[in-house]
């Protein structure tokens, strides 16, 4: 009677240990894996005022695999003015299947440094974007008008005069060719 009882106890312990192993393995599959790393990058670390810059947070688990469907919160923690934004001062998005979460930073109108924090789970990362210079006006269009509107008039006259000179040159070449 002694031997069957010991065997039964040993078998019961083995079954309990196997059940515990299976249960903890099932829990690891149900819950999202812990974040192993969180990095924050930007398209550029410097920009002019009133510019838009893409920010990307990359989430990886302890094995380096991407983490999808994780809340990622981007927050402007300091700025030189009061009009830099991510749509607001703080913006939360979900990471995609590649472990990426993206937002766009609007640099605002004031020169200086904008510091952005990102948080996912217990991990944080930070980046600084330097707003260096005023945005230059687009080239190729008419010059800015003064208060009398003369800037536009001068531009229009220059285009008409250039067209007239080109037409006259073409007529002279045509006349010489016929003669």
Rosetta blueprint (number, residue, H / E / L):
1 X L
2 X H
3 X H
4 X H
5 X H
6 X H
7 X H
8 X H
9 X H
10 X H
11 X H
12 X H
13 X H
14 X H
15 X H
16 X H
17 X H
18 X H
19 X H
20 X H
21 X H
22 X H
23 X H
24 X H
25 X H
26 X H
27 X H
28 X H
29 X H
30 X H
31 X L
32 X L
33 X L
34 X L
35 X E
36 X E
37 X E
38 X E
39 X E
40 X E
41 X E
42 X E
43 X L
44 X L
45 X L
46 X E
47 X E
48 X L
49 X L
50 X L
51 X L
52 X E
53 X E
54 X E
55 X E
56 X E
57 X E
58 X E
59 X E
60 X E
61 X E
62 X L
63 X L
64 X L
65 X L
66 X E
67 X L
68 X L
69 X L
70 X L
71 X E
72 X E
73 X E
74 X E
75 X E
76 X E
77 X E
78 X E
79 X L
80 X L
81 X L
82 X L
83 X L
84 X L
85 X E
86 X L
87 X L
88 X L
89 X L
90 X E
91 X E
92 X E
93 X E
94 X E
95 X L
96 X L
97 X L
98 X L
99 X L
100 X E
101 X E
102 X E
103 X E
104 X E
105 X E
106 X E
107 X L
108 X L
109 X L
110 X L
111 X L
112 X E
113 X E
114 X E
115 X E
116 X E
117 X E
118 X E
119 X E
120 X E
121 X L
122 X L
123 X E
124 X E
125 X E
126 X E
127 X E
128 X E
129 X E
130 X E
131 X E
132 X L
133 X L
134 X L
135 X L
136 X L
137 X L
138 X L
139 X L
140 X L
141 X L
142 X L
143 X L
144 X L
145 X L
146 X L
147 X L
148 X L
149 X L
150 X H
151 X H
152 X H
153 X H
154 X H
155 X H
156 X H
157 X H
158 X H
159 X H
160 X H
161 X H
162 X H
163 X H
164 X H
165 X H
166 X H
167 X H
168 X H
169 X H
170 X H
171 X H
172 X H
173 X H
174 X H
175 X H
176 X H
177 X H
178 X H
179 X L
